[in-house]
Amino acid sequence: MAKGEGFERHRQPWTADEIQKLHQLARKGMAMKAIAKALTRSEESIKDRAKADGLTIAKLR
């Protein structure tokens, strides 16, 4: 993997499947980083989507 290439799929639209998975993981109280990894999206993307859907994501302390 080249430098700068993360697992982020830049500006890809969310699929219904991904949204469902995000909701599930958020309800389980999974941390932002873990959700981002599970959905192969950036934490920023997860945060934006969660906010749009009115979800709260557990913050790691």
C-alpha positions in Angstrom: 0.0 0.0 0.0 1.4 3.3 -1.0 2.0 6.1 1.5 -1.2 8.1 2.0 -3.4 5.2 1.0 -5.4 4.3 4.0 -8.5 2.1 4.0 -10.6 5.1 3.4 -12.7 5.1 0.2 -12.8 8.8 -0.4 -16.3 10.3 -0.6 -18.0 7.0 -1.5 -21.7 7.1 -0.9 -22.9 5.0 2.0 -24.7 1.8 1.2 -27.8 0.7 3.1 -25.8 -2.2 4.4 -23.0 0.0 5.7 -25.5 2.3 7.4 -27.2 -0.7 9.1 -23.8 -2.0 10.2 -22.9 1.4 11.6 -26.1 1.6 13.6 -25.5 -1.9 15.0 -21.9 -1.2 16.0 -22.8 2.1 17.5 -25.6 0.5 19.6 -23.1 -2.1 20.9 -21.0 0.8 22.1 -18.1 0.2 19.8 -15.4 2.9 19.7 -15.1 5.2 16.7 -11.7 3.7 15.7 -13.1 0.2 15.7 -16.1 1.1 13.7 -14.0 3.0 11.2 -11.8 -0.1 10.7 -14.8 -2.4 10.5 -16.5 -0.3 7.8 -13.2 0.6 6.1 -14.1 4.3 6.4 -12.4 7.3 8.0 -13.3 8.3 11.6 -14.4 11.6 10.1 -16.8 9.9 7.7 -18.2 7.7 10.6 -18.6 10.8 12.7 -20.5 12.7 10.0 -22.8 9.8 9.2 -23.5 9.2 12.8 -24.4 12.8 13.3 -26.6 12.8 10.3 -28.4 9.7 11.6 -28.6 11.0 15.2 -26.3 8.3 16.5 -23.9 8.6 19.4 -20.6 6.8 19.2 -18.7 5.8 22.3 -15.6 7.8 22.9 -12.6 5.9 24.1 -11.3 7.3 27.4 
